[in-house]
């Protein structure tokens, strides 16, 4: 079995950002539904939703980039594709 590389340290940011984003969105729902009274309700909802969605997208981006990075690191040297920078291959 091939030895796998450890995950990139940036991957440690994915789960906490998902959690923080989900908590912000949940807080926005609680405020918007009127369970917690904060006035003006629409302003507080927007102030919770915007960073919440941002943290969710950030977590998703870090998770996907981390998976690509780990897959690239685990590919053996001889199986990696080469660069096509040869001058003879160009049609000019």
C-alpha positions, -999 to +999 in steps of 0.1 A: +000+000+000+013+034-009+024+058+018+001+088+019+011+124+026-005+141+056-031+167+049-020+203+043-022+225+074-047+248+057-072+219+058-075+225+095-094+256+086-122+238+067-142+223+095-142+253+118-152+276+090-181+253+081-191+253+118-189+290+121-208+296+089-235+273+099-238+290+133-241+324+117-268+312+093-286+295+122-284+328+142-299+346+112-328+322+110-334+325+147-335+363+145-355+364+113-382+340+127-385+362+158-373+336+183-348+362+195-360+398+194-334+420+178-345+452+161-343+460+132-348+423+124-339+425+087-306+443+094-295+418+119-305+389+096-284+403+068-255+409+092-256+373+102-263+357+068-235+375+049-205+363+070-223+329+074-224+323+037-189+336+033-176+312+059-194+283+043-180+291+008-145+296+024-147+262+040-159+246+008-131+262-011-104+251+014-118+216+015-118+212-023-084+227-027-070+205+001-083+174-016-067+184-049-034+191-031-034+158-012-042+139-044-014+157-062+010+150-034+001+113-033+006+108-071+040+091-077+066+111-096+066+087-126+028+089-130+026+127-130+019+143-164+047+162-181+047+197-193+041+203-231+065+232-235+084+217-264+089+242-293+084+215-319+049+207-308+035+242-315+016+249-347+028+284-356 
